[in-house]
Amino acid sequence: MKTIFIVTEANAAVATGHLMECIVCAEELMERKYEISFWINDDMENGLKERIPCKFQEYHVSVENDYEVLIKEVCQINPDVLLFNLREISEKFLKICKEKIPKKTSVICIDEFGHRNLLADIVINPMIDSYYWDYAGSKARLFCGAEYLILPKELAQYHKKKKVINNAIQKVVITMGGVDPQNYTVGLIGIIAGYFQDIVVNVVVGGGNRHYKEIVERVKSYNGIYHNKINVAWNIMNVDLLEMMYQADFVICSGGNTLHEAACIGTPAVVIPSMLHEVHNAQAFAGKGFGFMIKNTDILKPNMRETLGNIRSYQVRSKMSAKGRQISDGLGRMRVVEIIGEVCRQ
């Protein structure tokens, strides 16, 4: 049996995208009879740890601080593949790992930032913006582009479905990722409830979000205003979120994986980036005709109201839906699993 050792993280600083990608990838690999184990940060929220489908161990502070423990563990397990999916990994750390782990272990690095000489056998960069694809000097095999982003397995089926664009807005989804470090969700509830009438608003709160009680109280205070119905869902499964987005007339999200999912489904998006690379991501999507990005979050309400006025248009949403479906087909998971499988067969 082939063995894959996955190193990843999720917390308020790095959000949950890296972890969720690894979970999706692990589930597919386990179906193919690979043996999988995770190495995760010990301060990860319990609601996220519960989502991991296999055995896991925990590191303290950071992967790089605990590198000796990591190397010892890898040498004991002797995996076929050591897969890193972290917010950022340094050249120095990767070089040390590569020198000390078993020769048979191939190193695959899923990276977002580029502009480093990463000592890995394979680098997978799923960013849509080619600015991040620069690995000058690296001898690694490179797989770059949005087609390599690991997304939920159910997404490809939603991509095949026809996306219905309603004349008027009936349903909205607010989903600011697994963490929402700036707590935009609370403010968005009031903005949406005060702008629309007689709609359903589904507020999705991630398993790493520490503002859940405040969000619930805000929903209670706004529920029923202008005959709007507001629901809250916490730490829901991927398939449930995808169904919500498929049914929605538009989604409000950050600039990470959920933006890719909305595009793949064909659900128009209002994008509020929470990190710098998400700004570039949102700009790249907008350049391809998908998504309205809120540029100045310091004055969120007036900017949102202007954007909501634009996205009410049936013609705008129809065009955006079609453009989004051209960007993503939802099959990145399969492409990455095939890359891993090819490495294991060598």
PEQUI-V223490 format. One record per run of one state. SS is the DSSP state (helix for helix, strand for strand, loop for the rest). FROM is the first residue (numbers start at 0). LEN is the number of residues. If there is no record, write none. Layout:
# PEQUI-V223490
<<SS FROM LEN> <SS FROM LEN>>
This chain:
# PEQUI-V223490
<<loop 0 2> <strand 2 6> <loop 8 2> <strand 10 1> <loop 11 3> <strand 14 1> <loop 15 1> <helix 16 15> <loop 31 3> <strand 34 7> <loop 41 4> <helix 45 4> <loop 49 6> <strand 55 4> <loop 59 7> <helix 66 11> <loop 77 3> <strand 80 5> <loop 85 5> <helix 90 10> <loop 100 5> <strand 105 5> <loop 110 11> <strand 121 4> <loop 125 4> <helix 129 4> <loop 133 7> <strand 140 4> <loop 144 1> <helix 145 3> <loop 148 6> <helix 154 6> <loop 160 10> <strand 170 5> <loop 175 8> <helix 183 12> <loop 195 4> <strand 199 6> <loop 205 6> <helix 211 11> <loop 222 2> <helix 224 3> <loop 227 1> <strand 228 6> <loop 234 3> <helix 237 10> <loop 247 2> <strand 249 4> <loop 253 3> <helix 256 9> <loop 265 2> <strand 267 4> <loop 271 4> <helix 275 12> <loop 287 4> <strand 291 2> <loop 293 3> <helix 296 15> <loop 311 2> <helix 313 14> <loop 327 4> <helix 331 14> <loop 345 1>>
